[in-house]
Amino acid sequence: MSTERDHRTPSPTISEVAEAAGVGRATVARTLGGYGSVSPKTRDRILAVAKELGYRPNTIARSMTTGETRTLGVVLADVGNPFFAGVLRGISDAARTADYDVIVLSTDEDLQREADAIEVLVDKQVDGIALAPAAGRSATLPHLEIVHKREIPLVLLDRLVDTVDADAVVINNREASRQAVTSLIEQGHRRIAFVWGPVTTEPAADADDLRRIIDHALWSDGERLLGYLDALELAGIPFDTSLVTHVVKNETQATRAVLGMLSLSDAPTAIFATETDALTGSLRALRQRGLRCPEDVSLIGFDDSSWASVMTPPMSVVAQPMHQLGELTAECLLARVGGSDAPVAVHVLEADFVERASVAPPPAR
């Protein structure tokens, strides 16, 4: 029997593969399904025939037989964000190495969309889920109850939620932020703006009030703000609530917030922008005011974007190990999918402070 097939014809059936290989249908099913006992010689012959015929496995049927779909679900806050794009690349590379597919859904930082995404992934019977929660560190997430009931492995990435008992892979945001702000203080800056911060409608009255707000913020945002406060406290610099932005969700709002800070009688001489939109919004505000970086205002960003090193001046940044975070997230998830019963762990990766030319001593006043 010839094994040549027109490329427009459907994938051959198991029966057709069995006939071409000269073996029984059950033997082909065991070989292609990856279960049961088949001699190496027979397995090699079946796989060769299946490849030549262009056989493609029925993943639904395989999942019914093996109990797995060899698919991981990934729920991210924003797939268009360069940070999450880098993390996703790491997850995808690790999953591909393990012969797993990846389904990606985006929440746009919306809890209802997150709940909908979880429902979709559970319905698709993914083997495990990686989640960047859209909730604050003290939130309860009832939509994850079905994940627990179905015993679907779950790994949190980039953010922690105190009420979720699961493995997690995060960055040491607090220390990274402290180092960045300390570098500004060492240059002589004392009026340092923090652009982004937790989303709240009311500015904090003082540092203690700000820590209360942090409990309801995204974990990563809260940790970066804590690092900022740590650096100020260690240097003996009083906290000024007017130098911390509030309700900043995009570049336009960041621009408006920074313009307001630059209008203060004692305006900031340095800005620490902890998100890409916060950084571009800060740059836009400086341009609108005709201010130079770093001669008039120093600036540090978060994440080493491709343009950060080629802009004028080259931007000092906190560089997160995005690909490594994604790889480790996938590896932790695959370990749980494989049956690991190790204690739940939080894996903390360090970020690097990359010093370039966007920071200088404050101008004389």
N, C-alpha and C positions, 0 to 999 in steps of 0.2 A: 504493500500500500504506500503510495506517495505521501510524504508529509508536507508537501508544498501547499500553501493556502493563499488565496487572494487577500491582500491587506484590508479589503473592505468587508470581509466576512466576519461574523461574530467570533468571539473567543470559543475555542473548541470545548466540548464537554469532557468530563472525566472519562466517560465511556469511550469517546474517540481517542483520547490519549492512551487508554488501556488497550484498545484494539491495535493502535500503531506500535505500541511497545511490546505487544504479545504477552500481556499479563492480565490478571483479573482486575475488575473495577475496584474492589476493596483494597488491593495492594496499592493502586494509584492514589486512592483516597488517603491511605495512611501516609504515603510518601509526601504528597502535596500538602497534607494537613499538619505534618510534623508530629505525628503521634504513632504509637504502635511500633512493631518490629518489622523491619525490611532489610534484607541483606544489602551490603554496600554496593555490590555489582548491579543488583536490580534497581536500587535507588538511583544510581548514576545513569542507568539507561532510561528510566522514567523521566528524570529531570532533563536529560538531553532532548528527548522526544517532545516534552512539554514546551521547552524553550523554542524548538524548531517550529512547532505548531502555533506558537504565540499564545499559549495558555495563560490566562489571567485568573487568579483565585477569586472565588466569591467570598468576600470578607464577611458578609453576614452569615453565610453557612459555616465558615471557619470559626466565627465567634461562638456559634451555637455548639460546635463540637469541642472547642478548646476552652471556652469561657473567657476569651480575650479577643480584643480587636486590634491589638498592637498599635493603638492610637492614644496619644496624649492630648488633653485639652489644655489650652493656655488662655487665661483671661487677663488682659492687660488694660491699664487705664487709658492709654492712647497709643495706638500702633504707629501713629504719625510722629510721635515724639522721638527724637534721635536716640535718647537713652533707652527707651523700650525697644526700639528697632535693633539696637546693639544687643540687648538682652535676648531678644527673640532669635537673633542669629546664633547665639551661643546655645540656646535650647534646641534649635533645629539641627545644628551640627551634631550635638550629642545624641539626639533622637535618631538621626539618620545612621549614625555609627552603630546604634543598637537595633537597626531595622524597624524603627517606629515612625509612624506618620504623626503630624501635628495639626490640630485644628485650633485656629486662633480667633478669639472674639475680643472686641473692644468695648469698654464701658463708658468712656468719656467721663469718668469719675462720678457716675450715677449709680446709686445702689440698686434701683429697680432694674436697670440694664444689667447690672452684675447678677442679680437674681435670675433674670431671664437667660443670661448666658450659662449659668450653672445648670438650669433646667434643660437647655439644649444639649449640653455635654453629657448630662446624665442619660437623656433619651437616646443619645448616640452611643451609649455604652462605652465611653472612653475608659481606658485602663487606669488613668490617673489624671489629676488636675493640678496645674500650677496657677496660682492666683495672686495678683497684686491688688489687695483689697482697696475698695473705694471708701472705706469707713475709717473713722478715727480709732485711736489705740484702745479706747475704753468701750467701743461699741459692741452690741450683740448682733450676730448675723444669723437669724433664723433660717435663711435660705440655704445655709450649709448643713442643716440638719439631715437633709436627704442624702448628702454626700457621706455623712457619718453612718446613717442607717444602711446604705448600700455598701458600706465598707470600701469606698473608693479612696485610694490614697490621695492625700492632699499636701501640697507644699506651698507655703507663702513665699512670695518673692518681693524684695525691696521694702516691704512694710510688715510690721507686726500688729496683731490685734490681741489684746490681753485675754480675751474670752475664747480664742481659738487655740486648741491644743493640737498643734501640727508642727512638723519640721518647717524651718524657714531659712532663707538665705538672704542676708541683708548686708548693707555697707555700714561701716562705722561712721555714720553721718555726724555724730556729735563731735568726735575727735577731729574729723576732717574740717568741720566748720570752725572749731576752736583754733586749729592751725592757721587757717586762712585769715581769720580776724586778727590773730596774734601777729601775723606778718605785717598787717596794716598798722597795728599799734607800735610795732618795732620801728616803723618808718616815721613815727611821730604823730599819727592820726589819733584823735580822741572823739571826733564827731563822725561816727561810722554808721551809715544807713544799712538796714537789713531789708532787702526787697524780696518779698513773697510772704513767708510766714503763714501761720494758720489762718484759715478762712473764718472770719468772725465779723459781725456787723458793728461791734462796739470796740473801739481801741482800748487796750489794757491801761488801767489806771497806774499800775506800777509793776515791778518785776514779779511780785507774788501773784498778782492778778493774771499776768501773762502765763505763768506756769499752770494756772487753772485752765486757761484757754487751750494750752498745749495738750491737756488730757483728752480734748475732743478733736484735735487736729489729726491729720494723717501722720503716722508714726515718723516717716522720713522728714516731713516738715518740722514736726515738733523737735526731733533730735537736732536738726540743724540750728533751730532757734536756741535750744539749750546750749549748744556749743558756742554760739554768739554771746550768750549771757555769761558762760564760763570765762571766756576770754576777757570780757569787760570787768568781771569781778576780780579776776586774778591781777589785772592791771590797775585796779582801784578806780575805774572809770564809772561814774554814775549812769544808771540806765535811764534813757529818755524815750518815752513811748512815742514821741513824734517822729522818731527815726526808724520805726518798725511799720511796714505797710500792713494794711488790712483789706480783706475782700479783693485780693488780686488774683484774677483767674486767667488773664490773657495779656498780650503785649500792650494793648490799648490802655487797660487799667493800670498796668505797671508804669507806662509812660506818664499817665495822669498823677499817679502817686509820687513818682520821683520829682515831677515838676513842682508838686506841692512842697516836698522837702527842700528843694533848691530855693524856694521862696521864703524859707524861714530866715529870721534875722541872724540866727547862728546856724547856717546851712551846713550840711555834711561835707567833709573834705574827701570822703571815701565811701564807696558803695560795695556791699557784698550782695550779689544777686544769685539766688540759689536755684533758679530754674532758667531754662533757655529763654522763655518769654520774658522773664524778669530782666535778663541780661540785655536782650534786644530793646526792650522798653526803656531801660536805663540809658542805653546808648542814644536812643532817639531823643530822650529828654535832654541829654547833654548837648546834642546837636541843636535842638530848638532854642536852647539858652545860649548858644555860641560858646560853650565851655569846652576846653580841651582835656583830653585824657592822655597822660596823667598829670599834666602841668597844673590844671585847675582842680580836677577831681580824679582820684585813683579808683580803679574798678577791678574787681575779681568776680569771675563767673563760676558756675558749677557745670561740669561735664566738658570734656575736651573735644568740642565740635571740630569738624574738618577745617572750618574757616577761622578758628580761634588763633591759630599760629601764623596766618597769612594776612590778617587784617592789620591796620595801622592805628595804634601800635599793636603788636602781638599781645594777646590777652592772657593774663595770669588766670589759672583755673584750678579747680579741684577736679581731678580726672578719676572717674569711677571705672573700675574694671568690669565693664558691661558684659563683654563676651564671657569672662570667667564666671560672673554671677549667673548668667544663663546656663552655662555648661554645668555648674555645680547644682543648680536647681533641677535640671533634667536628671542628673546622676542620682540625686537624693530621691527623686520621684521614681525613677526606674528601680532603685533598690527596694523601695516599698512595694512597687508592683511585683517585684520578684520574691516578695515574702519576708523581707527583713523585719525583725521584731526588735531592733535596737531602740534604746530610749529616744524619745523625741528630742531633737537638738536644734539649736539656733546657730547657724554658721555665719560668722561675721568676717567680711572681707575688708581690707584696708584700702582707702583711696590715696592717691598721690597728689600732693600740691605741686603744680607745675608753675614755677615763677618765670614770668616773661617781663615785658616792658610796660604794662599798664598800671604799675604801682610806682609811686615816687613820694618823697616827703611832701607834706601839705604846704600849700603856698603861704608865704608870710602874710599876716594880717595886721 
